[in-house]
Amino acid sequence: MQILVNGECFTTDAGNLDELCGKLGFADAKIATAVNGCFVAAPARARTRLSEADEIEIVAPRQGG
């Protein structure tokens, strides 16, 4: 399916947000996620199903200043 991840077109076979995060290398990372503008807490990612044309935002904290 085609989705947007941080504004970029992306093709995936991930069925849920947790699986997508793992495929993108964020499995053990502290990140914030949103689907179609709605925040998704870490415990809810596995039950958050993905659909064609969903817009996903993944934000990782940065250090520095």
Biopython code that builds the backbone (N, CA, C, O; Angstrom):
import numpy as np
from Bio.PDB.StructureBuilder import StructureBuilder

atoms = [
    (1, "MET", "N", (0.840, -1.173, 0.000)),
    (1, "MET", "CA", (0.000, 0.000, 0.000)),
    (1, "MET", "C", (0.884, 1.234, 0.000)),
    (1, "MET", "O", (2.033, 1.194, 0.441)),
    (2, "GLN", "N", (0.337, 2.323, -0.497)),
    (2, "GLN", "CA", (1.032, 3.603, -0.541)),
    (2, "GLN", "C", (0.580, 4.461, 0.640)),
    (2, "GLN", "O", (-0.617, 4.652, 0.854)),
    (3, "ILE", "N", (1.544, 4.974, 1.402)),
    (3, "ILE", "CA", (1.262, 5.878, 2.510)),
    (3, "ILE", "C", (2.254, 7.036, 2.432)),
    (3, "ILE", "O", (3.188, 7.006, 1.631)),
    (4, "LEU", "N", (2.053, 8.037, 3.251)),
    (4, "LEU", "CA", (3.029, 9.110, 3.400)),
    (4, "LEU", "C", (3.683, 8.953, 4.760)),
    (4, "LEU", "O", (2.997, 8.776, 5.767)),
    (5, "VAL", "N", (5.005, 9.017, 4.794)),
    (5, "VAL", "CA", (5.750, 8.977, 6.049)),
    (5, "VAL", "C", (6.576, 10.254, 6.110)),
    (5, "VAL", "O", (7.493, 10.453, 5.313)),
    (6, "ASN", "N", (6.243, 11.109, 7.055)),
    (6, "ASN", "CA", (6.906, 12.406, 7.194)),
    (6, "ASN", "C", (6.919, 13.175, 5.870)),
    (6, "ASN", "O", (7.916, 13.794, 5.498)),
    (7, "GLY", "N", (5.792, 13.116, 5.176)),
    (7, "GLY", "CA", (5.620, 13.866, 3.933)),
    (7, "GLY", "C", (6.174, 13.213, 2.690)),
    (7, "GLY", "O", (6.058, 13.780, 1.603)),
    (8, "GLU", "N", (6.774, 12.037, 2.809)),
    (8, "GLU", "CA", (7.354, 11.331, 1.665)),
    (8, "GLU", "C", (6.512, 10.112, 1.308)),
    (8, "GLU", "O", (6.055, 9.388, 2.192)),
    (9, "CYS", "N", (6.307, 9.885, 0.017)),
    (9, "CYS", "CA", (5.580, 8.693, -0.421)),
    (9, "CYS", "C", (6.383, 7.453, -0.042)),
    (9, "CYS", "O", (7.608, 7.426, -0.163)),
    (10, "PHE", "N", (5.670, 6.432, 0.418)),
    (10, "PHE", "CA", (6.322, 5.224, 0.904)),
    (10, "PHE", "C", (5.410, 4.046, 0.606)),
    (10, "PHE", "O", (4.199, 4.118, 0.815)),
    (11, "THR", "N", (5.995, 2.964, 0.120)),
    (11, "THR", "CA", (5.250, 1.734, -0.125)),
    (11, "THR", "C", (5.593, 0.746, 0.978)),
    (11, "THR", "O", (6.767, 0.532, 1.281)),
    (12, "THR", "N", (4.566, 0.139, 1.582)),
    (12, "THR", "CA", (4.803, -0.798, 2.677)),
    (12, "THR", "C", (3.784, -1.924, 2.660)),
    (12, "THR", "O", (2.695, -1.794, 2.101)),
    (13, "ASP", "N", (4.162, -3.026, 3.282)),
    (13, "ASP", "CA", (3.216, -4.115, 3.509)),
    (13, "ASP", "C", (2.928, -4.247, 5.008)),
    (13, "ASP", "O", (2.292, -5.208, 5.439)),
    (14, "ALA", "N", (3.400, -3.273, 5.799)),
    (14, "ALA", "CA", (3.153, -3.284, 7.248)),
    (14, "ALA", "C", (1.655, -3.172, 7.512)),
    (14, "ALA", "O", (0.965, -2.359, 6.898)),
    (15, "GLY", "N", (1.167, -3.991, 8.424)),
    (15, "GLY", "CA", (-0.257, -3.980, 8.728)),
    (15, "GLY", "C", (-0.650, -3.012, 9.822)),
    (15, "GLY", "O", (-1.802, -2.586, 9.908)),
    (16, "ASN", "N", (0.339, -2.658, 10.677)),
    (16, "ASN", "CA", (0.024, -1.735, 11.760)),
    (16, "ASN", "C", (1.205, -0.785, 11.970)),
    (16, "ASN", "O", (2.278, -0.969, 11.395)),
    (17, "LEU", "N", (0.987, 0.223, 12.798)),
    (17, "LEU", "CA", (1.993, 1.256, 13.006)),
    (17, "LEU", "C", (3.251, 0.704, 13.679)),
    (17, "LEU", "O", (4.358, 1.126, 13.343)),
    (18, "ASP", "N", (3.106, -0.209, 14.600)),
    (18, "ASP", "CA", (4.259, -0.792, 15.277)),
    (18, "ASP", "C", (5.160, -1.531, 14.286)),
    (18, "ASP", "O", (6.383, -1.403, 14.327)),
    (19, "GLU", "N", (4.546, -2.291, 13.412)),
    (19, "GLU", "CA", (5.297, -3.025, 12.388)),
    (19, "GLU", "C", (6.017, -2.049, 11.454)),
    (19, "GLU", "O", (7.171, -2.278, 11.094)),
    (20, "LEU", "N", (5.352, -0.978, 11.064)),
    (20, "LEU", "CA", (5.966, 0.026, 10.201)),
    (20, "LEU", "C", (7.181, 0.652, 10.884)),
    (20, "LEU", "O", (8.234, 0.802, 10.265)),
    (21, "CYS", "N", (7.036, 1.015, 12.145)),
    (21, "CYS", "CA", (8.156, 1.617, 12.877)),
    (21, "CYS", "C", (9.345, 0.668, 12.912)),
    (21, "CYS", "O", (10.487, 1.098, 12.754)),
    (22, "GLY", "N", (9.088, -0.607, 13.117)),
    (22, "GLY", "CA", (10.160, -1.595, 13.108)),
    (22, "GLY", "C", (10.847, -1.690, 11.763)),
    (22, "GLY", "O", (12.074, -1.755, 11.691)),
    (23, "LYS", "N", (10.068, -1.698, 10.702)),
    (23, "LYS", "CA", (10.632, -1.793, 9.353)),
    (23, "LYS", "C", (11.463, -0.564, 9.005)),
    (23, "LYS", "O", (12.383, -0.641, 8.191)),
    (24, "LEU", "N", (11.138, 0.572, 9.624)),
    (24, "LEU", "CA", (11.873, 1.807, 9.352)),
    (24, "LEU", "C", (13.063, 1.994, 10.293)),
    (24, "LEU", "O", (13.740, 3.021, 10.235)),
    (25, "GLY", "N", (13.323, 1.012, 11.158)),
    (25, "GLY", "CA", (14.479, 1.074, 12.033)),
    (25, "GLY", "C", (14.243, 1.755, 13.369)),
    (25, "GLY", "O", (15.198, 2.100, 14.064)),
    (26, "PHE", "N", (12.985, 1.954, 13.737)),
    (26, "PHE", "CA", (12.648, 2.625, 14.994)),
    (26, "PHE", "C", (12.137, 1.662, 16.064)),
    (26, "PHE", "O", (11.503, 2.102, 17.023)),
    (27, "ALA", "N", (12.390, 0.382, 15.930)),
    (27, "ALA", "CA", (11.817, -0.610, 16.838)),
    (27, "ALA", "C", (12.112, -0.320, 18.302)),
    (27, "ALA", "O", (11.214, -0.434, 19.137)),
    (28, "ASP", "N", (13.330, 0.047, 18.636)),
    (28, "ASP", "CA", (13.709, 0.286, 20.027)),
    (28, "ASP", "C", (13.905, 1.764, 20.350)),
    (28, "ASP", "O", (14.353, 2.109, 21.444)),
    (29, "ALA", "N", (13.573, 2.630, 19.410)),
    (29, "ALA", "CA", (13.801, 4.067, 19.590)),
    (29, "ALA", "C", (12.663, 4.728, 20.360)),
    (29, "ALA", "O", (11.517, 4.281, 20.303)),
    (30, "LYS", "N", (12.988, 5.777, 21.065)),
    (30, "LYS", "CA", (11.985, 6.624, 21.721)),
    (30, "LYS", "C", (11.504, 7.618, 20.669)),
    (30, "LYS", "O", (12.233, 8.536, 20.292)),
    (31, "ILE", "N", (10.286, 7.431, 20.202)),
    (31, "ILE", "CA", (9.737, 8.279, 19.148)),
    (31, "ILE", "C", (8.314, 8.676, 19.497)),
    (31, "ILE", "O", (7.669, 8.070, 20.353)),
    (32, "ALA", "N", (7.846, 9.699, 18.819)),
    (32, "ALA", "CA", (6.434, 10.094, 18.879)),
    (32, "ALA", "C", (5.839, 9.795, 17.511)),
    (32, "ALA", "O", (6.488, 10.005, 16.486)),
    (33, "THR", "N", (4.602, 9.305, 17.497)),
    (33, "THR", "CA", (3.966, 8.949, 16.228)),
    (33, "THR", "C", (2.560, 9.534, 16.132)),
    (33, "THR", "O", (1.883, 9.758, 17.136)),
    (34, "ALA", "N", (2.149, 9.771, 14.890)),
    (34, "ALA", "CA", (0.790, 10.233, 14.621)),
    (34, "ALA", "C", (0.324, 9.612, 13.312)),
    (34, "ALA", "O", (1.118, 9.402, 12.395)),
    (35, "VAL", "N", (-0.961, 9.322, 13.234)),
    (35, "VAL", "CA", (-1.578, 8.819, 12.012)),
    (35, "VAL", "C", (-2.704, 9.770, 11.662)),
    (35, "VAL", "O", (-3.624, 9.985, 12.452)),
    (36, "ASN", "N", (-2.621, 10.341, 10.463)),
    (36, "ASN", "CA", (-3.626, 11.292, 9.978)),
    (36, "ASN", "C", (-3.884, 12.415, 10.984)),
    (36, "ASN", "O", (-5.023, 12.825, 11.210)),
    (37, "GLY", "N", (-2.788, 12.899, 11.581)),
    (37, "GLY", "CA", (-2.865, 14.033, 12.486)),
    (37, "GLY", "C", (-3.236, 13.711, 13.913)),
    (37, "GLY", "O", (-3.317, 14.620, 14.740)),
    (38, "CYS", "N", (-3.467, 12.447, 14.235)),
    (38, "CYS", "CA", (-3.847, 12.043, 15.600)),
    (38, "CYS", "C", (-2.684, 11.315, 16.262)),
    (38, "CYS", "O", (-2.167, 10.333, 15.730)),
    (39, "PHE", "N", (-2.278, 11.811, 17.435)),
    (39, "PHE", "CA", (-1.192, 11.201, 18.194)),
    (39, "PHE", "C", (-1.519, 9.746, 18.509)),
    (39, "PHE", "O", (-2.651, 9.419, 18.866)),
    (40, "VAL", "N", (-0.516, 8.873, 18.374)),
    (40, "VAL", "CA", (-0.667, 7.460, 18.730)),
    (40, "VAL", "C", (0.412, 7.132, 19.756)),
    (40, "VAL", "O", (1.601, 7.157, 19.438)),
    (41, "ALA", "N", (0.002, 6.826, 20.981)),
    (41, "ALA", "CA", (0.939, 6.466, 22.043)),
    (41, "ALA", "C", (1.594, 5.119, 21.738)),
    (41, "ALA", "O", (1.021, 4.287, 21.035)),
    (42, "ALA", "N", (2.792, 4.914, 22.269)),
    (42, "ALA", "CA", (3.546, 3.686, 22.007)),
    (42, "ALA", "C", (2.743, 2.409, 22.261)),
    (42, "ALA", "O", (2.793, 1.501, 21.430)),
    (43, "PRO", "N", (2.000, 2.295, 23.376)),
    (43, "PRO", "CA", (1.249, 1.053, 23.606)),
    (43, "PRO", "C", (0.137, 0.789, 22.582)),
    (43, "PRO", "O", (-0.315, -0.346, 22.439)),
    (44, "ALA", "N", (-0.298, 1.825, 21.879)),
    (44, "ALA", "CA", (-1.394, 1.677, 20.916)),
    (44, "ALA", "C", (-0.916, 1.403, 19.492)),
    (44, "ALA", "O", (-1.738, 1.148, 18.611)),
    (45, "ARG", "N", (0.376, 1.449, 19.251)),
    (45, "ARG", "CA", (0.879, 1.287, 17.875)),
    (45, "ARG", "C", (0.555, -0.073, 17.282)),
    (45, "ARG", "O", (0.237, -0.155, 16.095)),
    (46, "ALA", "N", (0.623, -1.137, 18.061)),
    (46, "ALA", "CA", (0.373, -2.480, 17.537)),
    (46, "ALA", "C", (-1.079, -2.673, 17.128)),
    (46, "ALA", "O", (-1.367, -3.499, 16.261)),
    (47, "ARG", "N", (-1.990, -1.939, 17.725)),
    (47, "ARG", "CA", (-3.406, -2.087, 17.357)),
    (47, "ARG", "C", (-3.898, -0.963, 16.434)),
    (47, "ARG", "O", (-5.092, -0.861, 16.151)),
    (48, "THR", "N", (-2.965, -0.125, 15.970)),
    (48, "THR", "CA", (-3.309, 0.947, 15.035)),
    (48, "THR", "C", (-3.062, 0.446, 13.617)),
    (48, "THR", "O", (-1.926, 0.435, 13.142)),
    (49, "ARG", "N", (-4.126, 0.034, 12.951)),
    (49, "ARG", "CA", (-4.051, -0.512, 11.597)),
    (49, "ARG", "C", (-3.729, 0.590, 10.599)),
    (49, "ARG", "O", (-4.147, 1.735, 10.773)),
    (50, "LEU", "N", (-2.995, 0.249, 9.571)),
    (50, "LEU", "CA", (-2.665, 1.190, 8.512)),
    (50, "LEU", "C", (-3.553, 0.937, 7.304)),
    (50, "LEU", "O", (-3.925, -0.200, 7.013)),
    (51, "SER", "N", (-3.882, 2.015, 6.607)),
    (51, "SER", "CA", (-4.709, 1.929, 5.402)),
    (51, "SER", "C", (-4.050, 2.722, 4.282)),
    (51, "SER", "O", (-3.213, 3.591, 4.525)),
    (52, "GLU", "N", (-4.441, 2.409, 3.061)),
    (52, "GLU", "CA", (-3.962, 3.122, 1.883)),
    (52, "GLU", "C", (-4.124, 4.626, 2.088)),
    (52, "GLU", "O", (-5.171, 5.089, 2.540)),
    (53, "ALA", "N", (-3.076, 5.387, 1.751)),
    (53, "ALA", "CA", (-3.047, 6.855, 1.778)),
    (53, "ALA", "C", (-2.995, 7.456, 3.183)),
    (53, "ALA", "O", (-3.166, 8.666, 3.330)),
    (54, "ASP", "N", (-2.762, 6.641, 4.225)),
    (54, "ASP", "CA", (-2.580, 7.205, 5.560)),
    (54, "ASP", "C", (-1.374, 8.132, 5.561)),
    (54, "ASP", "O", (-0.423, 7.944, 4.802)),
    (55, "GLU", "N", (-1.431, 9.134, 6.428)),
    (55, "GLU", "CA", (-0.316, 10.059, 6.603)),
    (55, "GLU", "C", (0.278, 9.820, 7.983)),
    (55, "GLU", "O", (-0.369, 10.051, 9.004)),
    (56, "ILE", "N", (1.514, 9.355, 7.996)),
    (56, "ILE", "CA", (2.205, 8.977, 9.221)),
    (56, "ILE", "C", (3.280, 10.014, 9.524)),
    (56, "ILE", "O", (4.027, 10.428, 8.637)),
    (57, "GLU", "N", (3.349, 10.424, 10.774)),
    (57, "GLU", "CA", (4.438, 11.283, 11.235)),
    (57, "GLU", "C", (5.207, 10.520, 12.308)),
    (57, "GLU", "O", (4.619, 9.971, 13.239)),
    (58, "ILE", "N", (6.521, 10.496, 12.163)),
    (58, "ILE", "CA", (7.389, 9.876, 13.150)),
    (58, "ILE", "C", (8.444, 10.915, 13.526)),
    (58, "ILE", "O", (9.175, 11.417, 12.671)),
    (59, "VAL", "N", (8.509, 11.224, 14.812)),
    (59, "VAL", "CA", (9.438, 12.246, 15.287)),
    (59, "VAL", "C", (10.319, 11.633, 16.373)),
    (59, "VAL", "O", (9.826, 11.066, 17.348)),
    (60, "ALA", "N", (11.631, 11.759, 16.183)),
    (60, "ALA", "CA", (12.591, 11.291, 17.176)),
    (60, "ALA", "C", (13.237, 12.505, 17.830)),
    (60, "ALA", "O", (13.582, 13.468, 17.145)),
    (61, "PRO", "N", (13.406, 12.467, 19.160)),
    (61, "PRO", "CA", (14.049, 13.611, 19.828)),
    (61, "PRO", "C", (15.510, 13.739, 19.408)),
    (61, "PRO", "O", (16.173, 12.756, 19.078)),
    (62, "ARG", "N", (15.987, 14.976, 19.429)),
    (62, "ARG", "CA", (17.381, 15.251, 19.107)),
    (62, "ARG", "C", (18.048, 15.916, 20.293)),
    (62, "ARG", "O", (17.413, 16.630, 21.070)),
    (63, "GLN", "N", (19.326, 15.670, 20.413)),
    (63, "GLN", "CA", (20.086, 16.366, 21.451)),
    (63, "GLN", "C", (20.895, 17.466, 20.806)),
    (63, "GLN", "O", (21.161, 17.445, 19.604)),
    (64, "GLY", "N", (21.273, 18.401, 21.601)),
    (64, "GLY", "CA", (22.078, 19.498, 21.085)),
    (64, "GLY", "C", (21.324, 20.794, 21.201)),
    (64, "GLY", "O", (20.253, 20.853, 21.804)),
    (65, "GLY", "N", (21.875, 21.815, 20.632)),
    (65, "GLY", "CA", (21.164, 23.070, 20.754)),
    (65, "GLY", "C", (21.736, 24.182, 19.994)),
    (65, "GLY", "O", (21.205, 25.292, 20.031)),
]
sb = StructureBuilder()
sb.init_structure("model")
sb.init_model(0)
sb.init_chain("A")
sb.init_seg("    ")
for serial, (resi, resn, name, xyz) in enumerate(atoms, 1):
    if name == "N":
        sb.init_residue(resn, " ", resi, " ")
    sb.init_atom(name, np.array(xyz, "f"), 0.0, 1.0, " ", f" {name:<3s}", serial, name[0])
structure = sb.get_structure()
